[in-house]
Amino acid sequence: MKARLLLDSHVPADVADALRGLCPDVNVEHVSVWQHGAYVNATDDVLLEACWQDGRALVSKDRATLPGWMALRVANGQEHGGVLFYDLERFKAHQIGSLARAIALALKRTKGKLANRWITLR
């Protein structure tokens, strides 16, 4: 199965193009254009549900609130599409290629199976 990803609003949109170049079979969208931008300002719980419904894992740096929402979903017997976390200490905003390569490596290691996983990109 082909991996499907959604880049959160704070992820540079250019990461999508870089990742497509590295992994042409990956379906990656930035939240600013996905579903015509309907989820740009969505709360984390709504975004996680939308990703689950669309079979997408979320790429985000939001470690402040997303883990709590993920835990709540699990506690309620719900699943999630997976989350790939990164931080700005390791991946500066201008390091598009480095972040795209880290995502590609995570996809390779997991064989694109990201549902219900929490992965920290290194």
N, C-alpha and C positions, 0 to 999 in steps of 0.2 A: 504494500500500500504506500502510496506517495504521501510524504509528510506535508502537513498544512500548518502554516504559522501565521500569527498576527503580531505585528510589531506595535507595541504600545505607543502612545502619543509622544513620549519623551525620547523614543528611539529615533535616531536620524533616519529619515525616509530613504536616504541613499543606501542604507544597509540592505534594503529589499533588492535593489538592482545588483549590488555586489554579491549577494547570496544567490541570486538567479544565475549569475555568471559562474559561480562555483558549483552550484547544484541545480542544473536546469530542470530537474524533475520535481523540485520542491515548489509547492504553491505557497508563496509568501505575499502577504498584503500588509500595507501600513494602515493603521486605524483611520487615518485621515481620508482614505479613499475607499476602504472596505465598507460595503453596504451603503455607499454614497455618503460616507462620513457620519452616519447615524450614531456611532458609538464614540465619537471624539471626546465628549464630556461625560461619558457614562461612568457610573460608580463601579468599583471593582467587582462587586457581586454580580451586577448586570453584565459586565464584560466577560467574566468567567462563565456565566451561563450561556451567553451568545457564542463564545468560543466552543463550549461543549456541544451546543446544538449544531454548530457548523463543522465539528471535528477538527478544531484548530488548537494548537498550543500557543500560549502567549509568551512573547519575549518582552521582558520588563526589567527595570531596575528598582521597582517599588517594593522593597523589602519591609517597609513600614506597615503597610496594611494588607497586602496580598496574602501573606502566610495565614493571617487570621481568617480571612474569607475562605481560603482553601481548607483550613481546619474545620470551619463551620460546615462547609459542604460535606466533608467526610463524616462529621458527627451526625449530619442529617441523612446519611445514606446516599448522598449524591456523589457523582464523579465529576472530574474536571479534565480538560483536554491536555493538561500539563503546563508547566511554567518553566521557562529558561530565564534564570536571573543573571544579571551582570551588574557590575558596579563601575562608577566613573573613576575610581582609583586605578583599576586595571585597564579599563577601556575608556580613554578620553573621547570627548565628543567628535574630534576630528579623525579618530582612528577607525574609520569605516571598515577598512579591509580586515583589520585585526578582529573586530567583533564578528564580521561575516565569517571569517575562518573558524572562529571559536564555535559559532552556531553550526557550521558545516561539520566540524569534528564531533560535536554532540549528536548530531543526526546520524553520523556514520556509526558511532559507538552504540547508539540505541536502536539502530536500524530503522529509525523514524518512528519508533513506538514510544510516544511521549505521554499518552493518557495516564493521568493520575501520578505523574512523576514531577518532582521538583529537582531541577538541575541547576547548579551554579556553574556558570561559564568561567573558565580560567584561561 
